[in-house]
Amino acid sequence: MRDGLKKLLSFAAVSAAVLSVLPGPVFPSGADAAGGELPSGESICDRFVEVSGGIEAFGLIRNRVTKMTIEMAAQGLKLEATVYAAAPGRFYSIVESPAIGRIERGVSGDVVWERSLMTGPSVKEGEERAMMLRETAFDRNIHWRKAFKSAECTGIEKIGGTDCYRVVMTPAEGEPHIHFYEKESGLLARVESIVHSSMGAIPQVSSLGDYRETDGVLVSWSVALEIMGQHRSIKTVSIEHNVEMPEGIFDLPEDIAAILSAKQGG
Amino acid sequence: MRRENSGESVKAFDAGASVRNVRTERRGGSFFRCAAAAVLLAFAPACGAPFGSAPAGAPALSAEQKELNRASLEMVWSTVNERFWDPEFRGVEWAAVREKHMAWLDRASTMEEARGVMSAMIDLLGVSHMTIIPSAFLNGGLNDGAPGLVETAPPEGTNPAGEHGSAFVLGHLPPVAVTFESRGIDDDIGYIRFDCFMDPVFLMTRFNGAMESFLEREGVVIDLRGNMGGVGAMVMGMAGWFAVEKGASMGTIVTREARLDLILNPRPSAFGGRLAVLVDSLTVSSAEMMAAGLQETGRARIFGGRTMGMALQSEVILLPNGDGFQCVTGNYISPLGRSIEGRGVIPDVEIASADGAGAGSDEALEAAVAWIRDGDNDNR
């Protein structure tokens, strides 16, 4: 029945964490589509970094705590989530509500794990693990050259009435993501991707908006997520940078360590 | 009366069953004893003829209400059009039904009639979990105040003992209180019963606690008789206590966009003893998925009566007129590739009295206990 719910909610939390993005200034060279030629994908991505505040401003951010709400209005559900992230790729998220209990997900070193009251503890493997490691890299869309091996602009499409460059972002492994950057502002407007879970691969569309300057960088405070025909609205409530993280927040939980130990014959 | 089933009998049933007929036959009067299941499955009667059933004196619809009803029928039609798992709509020419039912809706003079038209439209698909829910039944609906707590009444003759959770609300559904019971049968067997898969904080905490206390027992009995189902993710969490290998699946949910495998996460200290599952004709939805998954992965032996055969993924959305629409979005396919919808789970050991054990006697439970203790005959 609502078994897809838990999975989708956890996807939403991850997506929101990953999609904290930023702004900046001008379009680099004379590569505008008005001249008939498309700019290179690399220049579009670099422009996004610039308009988001620039690589130096992002370099000053070591960690981030984001609190958000996830609302599925049609289904009458609202959840609260908190995401702890730190460079270069430490990650812990918690989504909680009486409707689903508690779902925690984390990346501790190279271990990707999940603890869900409903489905139990698990250590992620295969595509799901690889995807989580890629997606939880800190400020991935800023340090995009580390996350993607290529960025190719394939055209201009209207997203919500606004002209956007369509950029195919290809990671070292896994399916390409399609990014849409606004032609005029340079901001990232939409991401189309495939989400991998232990249950299977699911297409997802994330629309970003409500960019706000936050500690010297531009961050999207609103993400509309379309997944399996459901719409969910993710609103950021607060963002804190360079904070004292709770002790042990990125550590492996005991039951996850026990699963790993059993797996290794310990 | 007891009968042991073989794989052949299961296959024979598969080949001969008409989904629609089985469903109709099995939605008989006794089903509606289970009030909570009725919340999910039977708010509005499906009407072949949508008019003429309005109670005398029912208030006439205003022009605004008629517009809202039109918008609601449009939402119902388009939601099915975009999200019903079968793009062939089970043989129904879905594109054609919208205009016809919209014309009927324009003739509706009361809310009863309007709901009847929408119900008639979705009933063409002939599946469970597809219902128009009057606003008065919804959590936070348009009625005066919140709806009352839905009591989950145990089937007659079963043990009503157990701990009751508090009112739990999931989205637009009315509040439900889960009943959970766990106890030992002598010193060698653990027994767990609950009446729906809702309120995960209450239910999973107790289920996990019970399983931790039963780890050293010879066997465990999970009693799903009268269980109305609910949040299917809990099926994976519970079955993880009995998983012997990573990657085992309790089946697949097929939606328009994806196939979702119900993969188990084995618990760090899983239970390795015998597992018996009790079912009956009031075992519904997620409870059927759990029984089918454990049966077809060879992990459990199933005792009792054939289940309801209403195993689909659905969700409840709010319509512009304030009513709810429970819409099917996925079909459950068991590990061996069977659709349980309209068919049900056929127990390994069928017991005719499973629906209502006589006072002082519970043949299904007794058979399960005897099988667990007779450990030499069958490894499952």
Interface residues (C-beta under 8 A of the other chain):
Chain A: M1 R2 D3 G4 L5 K6 K7 M72 A74 Q75 G76 L77 P98 A99 I100 G101 S116 L117 M118 T119 G120 P121 S122 S198 M199 G200 A201 I202 P203 M228 G229 Q230 D255 A258 I259 A262
Chain B: E82 R83 H129 N139 G140 F168 V169 L170 G171 H172 F197 D199 P200 V201 M204 T205 G229 G230 V231 G232 A233 M234 V235 M236 G237 G240 I253 T255 R256 E257 A258 R259 L260 D261 L262 I263 N265 R267 P268 S285 S286 L312 Q313 S314 E315 V316 I317 L318 T329 G330
